[in-house]
């Protein structure tokens, strides 16, 4: 599908746009919330307004829903140019209401919602967004005709992160019913095909959030001791040079037999995660996919956004590891020589996490 083009054209007013201009992992977190909202709508009454990163998974999980693809983020000048291209097309889709599943909105997100021409906008206002308003939101969505819903500042004692709590509030606004904690957790089934060995996804969207190299070596050594394999290092095609460099830097005793696999399409990548006996990953889309499919997983989570998008669990198979430090919530503006929230996790806790995820022990 060509970005910025709708698969079908509609002119009748009264449609509901489910808006998610976000990355892949963010869309995974919204899957159950989206499913609940779609179930409350008449067939054919809803459509997606999505980013290019989210559109392939939306196609895979919700193939019956029409999609309109927009850039995920644009600065002020480029947003104005985008309006010239997209505003008219969005108006012709006949959207009366938007339900925005992106809760950390910038100027571009607010502008895009106005381009739809909808008279009602359901969206969660939260402390994160409010803090940015004086500096970022020159084009804030007008309150007139809109409904603001405020989520609590802290997640409930239910195994949810704050993003999932915000999704609960949005679903209540859209459907009139507050979903349970279990109902809002992303669910992509549970594959019984576990012939894929161990999938290791060490690289995050920013290098500071990667699994520390020393910790990765400890994980691979533990897998050798347990006799578990094969082990695949996974990443995007663009990350392949970094993965190759990472393998060369590892001790020979742990790098033997490692294979590098790069994504050749979302469907095959999702299948690879679902087939893994164990997933070891940084805080990436891989982590959320593994949890959504209830795979055994060890996830190294730093403190930059701790509690916002993780940790969350489908079951005790998922182990999130971090080292608590007093600078949690730094938005990845690290004040230390290295991210202690990751580098100080320690090999003993990592090895115990692997055994726990595999059912061999407990995490202290």
N, C-alpha and C positions, 0 to 999 in steps of 0.2 A: 504494500500500500504506500502511495506517495505521501510524504509528510505534508500536512496541511490540506489534504483532500479527504472529503467524506466518502464513504463507500456507497451511500445512497443519499439522495437529496430529499429534504422534507420542507414544506412551507407552512403546514398547519401548526398553529400555536398550541402549546400545552405539553411539550416534552420536558423531561427532566434530564439534566446533564450531570453525570457523576464525574467530577473533575479531580484528576490526580496527575499533576505535572511534577513528577518526582522520579527518583532513581529506582532501579529494580528492587532493591531490598525494601524500600519504603512501600512499594506496591504490594510486595509479599505481606507486609504487616497489615495491610488494609483488606486483604482478600476476604476474610470472613465478614467484615463489616460491609463490604460491597455486596457480598452474596445475600446478606440479610436485607439490605435495602432493595436489591433487585427483586427479591421474593415478595416484597410489599407493593411492587408496581405492576401495572397492567403490562402484559407482553407487548413489546415493541414501543413502549412509552419512554424508555430510557436509552441514553447513548452515553458513551465515554468521551471525555476530552482528556487526552493523555499525552505524555511525553514519548519520544521515540524509544527511550529506555524501557518504559513500562508497557508499551503497546504489544510486543511479542508475547509477554506472559498473559496479558488480557485476552489476546487471541486464543491462546492455549486453554485458558481456564473458562472464559466466557465467550465462546465463539459466536453465540447468537446475538451479541450486543454490538451495535454499530459503533465505529470508532472514528474520532476526528483527532489527528495528531498535530500537536503544536510543539515548538521548542520548549524545553523544560525551564530555561532561565535566560533572560536577556536584560542588558542594562538599559538605562533610560532612552538613549538615542536609538538603539536597535529595536527597543520595544515600540517606539513610534513608527518605525519602518514596518515592523511586523503587523501593526494595526492596519496599515494600508493594504496588506495582503490578506489578512485573516478576518478582519472585523465584519466585512460584508458577508463572507461565507458563513461565519458563526451566526449572524442574524437570520440568515435564510434557513437555518436548521430548526427554527420554530421553538426555541427554548424558553420556557416560562419560569423554570426554577433551576437553580444550581445547588448541588450538594458537594461541597468542597472537602475532599479528604486530605488536602495538604494544609497542615496547621501552622507551619512555619513559613508564612507568606511574605514575599517581598513586593516591591512596587509592581513588578511585571505581573505577578499573580493577581493583584487587585485590579489592574487594568484589564487583564484578560476576562475576569468575571464580568466587568461592565460591558465588554464587547459582545457578550452573548445576548444582551438585550433583555435578560430575565428580570422579572419584577420581584422575585423572592430569592434570597441567597442564604442557605443554611451553611454555617461555618462556625468552627470553634475559635473563640478568642481566648488566648492564654498568655501567661506571663512572658513567655519567650517572645511572642510577637509584639506585645505591648512595649517591651523594653526597646525594641527596634524602631518603634513608630517615630520618635522625634528625629532620628537620623536617616531612616530609610524610606519611610512610607509617604513620599510626596504625593502619590496618586492613590491614597486609601479609598477603598470601596465606600461609597456613600451609605450611611445607615438607613436612609429612607427606603422603605420597602424590603429591608433585610431583617433577618432574625439572628441575633448573636447568642451563642450558647457557650457558657463558661465551664471549662473542666477544672477539677480540683488540681491543686499544685502538686500533690503527691499521689503515687499509685496506691490503689487499695491493697490490702493484705491478701492478694489473690494470685500471686505469681505473674502479674502483668507489669509491663513497663508503662510509663506515662503516655506514650503514643497510643497504646492499646486502650488506655482509659479514655483518652480523648475520642477515639473511635467509638467507644461505647456511648458517650454523650451525644455524638453526632447521629448514631443510629437511633437513639431514643427520640431525638428531634425529628428525624425523618419518618419513623415508623410509629411513634407513640408508645414504644415498649423498650425498656432497658434490657439489653441482652445480658446473660450471665457471663462470668469471667471465662468459662470454658467455651461458650458460644462465640466469643469475640477473638479467641486465639486463632491465628491462621492455621488452616487445616487443608493440606493437599493430599490427604490419605496417608497410608502407611504401607510402603512397598515390602512385599515378602521376598523379593529378589535381592539378595545381599551377596552377590557374586562379584561385586566390583572392588573388593579389597579396601584399602584405606585411601581416602581422598584428603589431601592436604592443600589448603588454600591459604598460603602464608601472607599474601600481599593485600593490603587494603587500598582504599582510594587515595590515602596520603601515606607517605613512607613512615611518618611518626606513629601510625597506627598498626604497622606490620607486626607480625609475630617476631620478637627479637631473635636474631640469628642463633645465639647461644641456646635459647629456649627451644628453638626448632630442632637443633641438634640433639638435645635431651629427649625430645619427643620421638625422634627417629631411632635413637638408641633404645628407648623403651620398647618400641615396636619390634626391633630386632630381638630383644630379650624375650618378648612374648611370642616370637615366631609368627607374627601377623604380617601378611602382605597379599598381593603386591601393593606398593606404595606409589601413588601418582601425585605429583605436584601440579596443581591446577591454577590456571589464570587466563587472562584474556590474551589474544594474539599480540596486543601491544606490550603486554608484560613479559613475553617470552624472553627477551634479552635479560631482563632482571632475574627471571627464574634461572636461566642458564648461569648467570654470574653467581647467584646464590648457591647453586649446586656445587660449583667449582670451589666455593669458599668453605664448604662443609668438610669435616674430617672424612677420610676415605672409608673408614669403617662403617659410616652411616649413609654415605651417598651411593654405595654400590647397589645396583638394582632399581634406583629411582628412575621413574619415567616422568617426563614433562608432558602434560596434556593441555591443550588450549581449546577454548570454546569454538566449536564449529556450528553453532546454532543453539538457541535457547532450549529447544525441546530435548536435544541430546544431552545438554548440560544438566537439565533438571533430572533426566533419567539417570545420569551418572551419579548425582547426589543421592537419589532415591535408592540406588543399588549399592551404595557404599556400606561396608560393614562398620566403618567408623569414619567420621569427618573430624578433621582438626583444622581450625580456621581462625583467621583474624575476624574482626567485627566487620563483616561484609555481607553481601546478598547471600553468599553461600551459607552463612550462619543461619539466616532467617529461613532459607529453603530447607536446611537440615532439620530445624525445629518444626517447621510446618509439616514435614513428612515424618516426624517423630523418629529420626535417625539418631543412633548414638553419636554424640558430638562433644568435642572439647573446644570451647570458644574463648580466645584470649581477648578480653574486653578492657580497654583503657578507660580512664576517668574523665576524658574531655566532655562527653555527653552522658555520663553514667546515670542510669535510671530513665533516660529519655526514650531510647529505642531498644534497650536491653539492660539487664537480662530479662528474658521471659522463657517459659518452658511449656512444652506439650507434656512432658513426663520427666521422670528422674534420669532418663537416658541422656539429657542435655546438661552439661557441666559448663558453667561460665566462670572463668577465672580472672581475677583482678587483684591488685594489691592496693588496699585503701590508703590514700594519702590525703593530707589536709587541703589540697588544691583541686579536689574533684569539682567538675563543672567549669573548667577553665576554657571551654570551647576550643580546645587543642592549641591554646596559646601557652605552651609549656614554659615554666619559669626555671626548670631544672636542666642540668647538663644532658639528661636523657629522660624519657618518660618512665619514671619510677613505677607508675601504676601498672606498667607492663614488664619492665626489665627486672623488677623485684618480686615477680610472682614466685619464682623459685622452682628448681627442678623437682623437688620432692612433691610439691603440690601438683605440678603438671603430671608427673608420673602417676600419682594417686588418682588424678582426674581421668586419665586414660583408662586405668583399671576399673574405675567406677562406671564409666560410660559403657565399657564392655561387659559389665556385670561381675568383675573380679574383686571388687572391694568397695570401700567407702571413702568419701572425701572428708578430711578433717576440717 
